[in-house]
Amino acid sequence: MLGLKSSLLGTFSPRRRPPNLHPQIDFNFLLIGRIRAMASHIVGYPRIGTKRELKFALEAFWDGKSSAEELQNVAKDLRISIWKQMADAGTSFIPSNTFSYYDQMLDTTAMLGAVPPQYGWTGGEIGFDTYFSMARGNSTLPAMEMTKWFDTNYHYIVPELGPDLKFSYSSHKAVTEYKEAKELGVETVPVLIGPVSYLLLSKSAKDVDKSFSILSLLEKIIPIYKEVLDELKTSGVTWVQFDEPVLVMDLDSHTLNAFLDAYAQLEESFSGLNVLVQTYFADVPPETYKVVTTLNGVSAIGLDLVRGEKTIELLQSLGFPSNKYLFAGIVDGRNIWATDLSASLKTLKSLEEIVGKGKLIVSTSCSLLHTAVDLVNETKLDDEIKSWLAFAAQKIVEVNALSKALAGEKDEALFSLNIAAQASRKASPRVNDESVRKMTSALKNSNHRRTTPVTSRLDMQQKRMNLPMLPTTTIGSFPQTIDLRRIRHEYKANKISEDEYIKAITEEINKVIKLQEELDINVLVHGEAERNDMVEYFGEQLKGFALTVNGWVQSYGSRCVKPPIIYGDVSRPKPMTVFWSTTAQSMTTRPIKGMLTGPVTILNWSFVRNDQPRFETCYQIALAIKNEVEDLEAAGIQVIQIDEAALREGLPLRKSEQTFYLEWAVHSFRITNCGVKDTTQIHTHMCYSNFNDIISSIIDMDADVITIENSRSDQKLLSVFREGVKYGAGIGPGVYDIHSPRIPSTDEIADRITKMLGVLDVNVLWVNPDCGLKTRKYAEVQCALTNMVAAAKLLRAQLSSAG
C-alpha cells in the first residue's frame, strides 16, 4: 500500500460535529419510502472550483511544486464548499463521490482494482502514483486511452479489461467522501458509475481473443460493488445513485438481459437502501424503459427531460411504476441558458399527474460538470445577456425554486424576474439578423462540393509544393508559455500598446518558424501564439458571440476550456487570421498552414443558443469561416487547415438520429472551402473519438488531407482500413500522444508509421503528432518532433532503397 502522501483518499480527522446544515430532511423517512412534497436533486457538480483551484493544485503537484497533502487539502476544501452550497440552497439529495482528481471512470477503475498489469500495481489502496500513471503516463509507459464521454467535450480514461484481470476493492473513496460530508452535518447520496455502463464504456485489453465478451466480467465486478454497498450501509448511507448512462443507447436484448442479471445480483445488497438508477443525455428507448422500470430493489429512476425529447411522450404512453420515484431532469445540465421556470413548472405538474403526488423529485438533466461554475464571477458579460443565463450555482437555485413551486411555495418575485428575462431574450435585436438568415436559407439549394476529384487535386497540389514522401507537419498550436499568456493578458488589460503586442507575438511566431525549419518539418504552422483557445479566439471576433471571464468547464484532468456563448445570429465583421498567417508566411519559403476552427467544432464547443435548430447556427458559422478561407487564399496561403476536432462528438447517441446530423455537419464543412482553387490544399483535423463508424462521412467531407488522433487509442483507427475502406485523400494518423509528457523514441514512431504503411498507400500518408502542442513544454516538443522527423526520414530512406 502506498504511503499517506500518495493516497487518493487523503486524511479524515474526526472532530466535533457542527450543527446540521440540512435540518429540513429526515432521511429515515426517505429510507422507508416517504419523501417530502418539496424534494430536489443535483446529479453532479463541477469539481474544478470557481477559479480553477483544482487545475492549479494538480499542475503544481505534477510539477513537484507541492505535496500530495497540499493537493488533498485543496480537494477537500472544494468538496466542502460544494456540499455547503447545495445544503444552504435547500437541496434534498446532494451527491458525493462526484469529485475526482482526474476522471470518474478512472475512479471506478481504481475502486475495482482494474489496473492494467503494465503499471506494476501490486495491490492495496490505489494511490496517486498508479492513478496518475494510468491517466497521464510516466517516463516509461504511455497513458491509457482517452476518449469523449458520450456526446460531450468531457474526456474519460477508457478501462482496459481482459478475462484474466484480477479485481479487488482498492479505492474506498466513495465511503470516505460520504463520511467527510456527514461529519459536516450534510447527508449525501454517494454516486457510483453503474456496473453495466462501466463495462460497456471499457475496451478489451491487447491480445485478448476476439470471442471475449466484456459483459462476461459482470460476475467478477458485482462482488466488488456489493462490498462497496455494504460499507456504505455500515457508514449510514440511505440513498445510492447508480449512473447508467448507456441506458439511453440502442441496446440489444443480450445487453438488456445482462443489465437485468447484474441488478438482480445486487438486489440483496440493496436491502436497507434506496437506489436511484440515473440516466442522462437522451431519452431511454421504450424497450429499455420497460426493463428499467421493472427492476426489483430500485427505488427511483432519473430521466433527462431536456435532451430526452421523447421522455414525456414515453411516460404518457407507458406510464410509470407506482412503487418508484421519478427524478425529473428538467434543468439543463449541459447548457447555460436560464430555465424557463413557468414552462418547466407546467411540465412538472403534468408529470406529477402521471407518477403521482409526492413521487416526483426535481433534478438536473445530467451532472452540472458540463456547465460553467458560477455566474456571479462574470464581470465581462453585460447585464442583458447575464439575465438570460444560469451557470451551475444558479441551476441549483432553479432546481430548488421549481421544487418549492411544485409543493405550492412558489417564489413569485423570482418567477417574475425569470419571465422578464425570457421575454427580453426573445425580443432583443441583438439576437436576430435578417440578412444572415437570408444567406443561410439559400444554402440548402446546393451541396457545395468541389468539382475536381480529390486525387486530381492532390496531384496539382504536389506539383505546386513538391513535398517529400511521408511529409511531416504538426497540428497547429505550439507551447503556450507563461510569458506568452502574460503578454496576451497585459494587452487585453491595456497595460501594453498594440504595437508592443504585435512585436511580442511576431517574435514568438518567428521563434516557432525557426524551430520547425531547424527540425526540417515540411509544412509549418505559425504556432497560434495570439490565441487563447481554438474556439474562444474566433468567438471573440464573430458577431453573435459573447465571452466570459471565468466560464471554465473541465475537458479532462486539469485541462479546462472556456466555451463562448452563441446568443444570436452569427456573421464575420472582418478577417480574423489573415494578418498573423501572412506574417508567418513572410518568414519562410516553406508552406505555412492557415489555421481555422471549423463550424461544427465551434458549434459543439460553445454554449449554443437553444431557440433555433443547431444546424441553422452551424450554417451561419460555416458562412463566416468560408469568408475567412477565401481571404486567406487571396492573401497567398496555399494550405488551409479547418479543424473539425469535435465533429464526431456531436453525433447523436441514437442511430436513428445520426444520419441527419452527419448530413448537415459534413455539409457545413464543405461550405467553408467549396470556393477555393484546386491547388489550394484543405486540411482538417479530428481528435480523441471513435471514427470508424463514421468513416464514410469523413470521406464525404472531401478534405485534401485529414490528420487524426491515433496513437493513444492503440492505432484502432487503422482497423477500418484493414477492413477494406479505400481512402484516396491524404491522411495523417497521429504518431505520438501529445497529452502525455512521455517522449517516444525514433524507433517507436518508425514502428507506428510502418504499421500505417501496411494499410495506407505511401503517397497519401502524412506524419504528425496526435494533436496540438499547446499543453506541452518546449523541451518535450523539441525532443518529440526531432524523433518524429528522424523516423520519417529513416522510412523514406528505406522505401527509396527498396524501390
Summary of the structure (lengths in Angstrom):
residues: 803
radius of gyration: 26.5
end to end distance: 55.9
largest distance: 82.8
contacts: 2729
relative contact order: 0.09
helix: 45%
strand: 13%
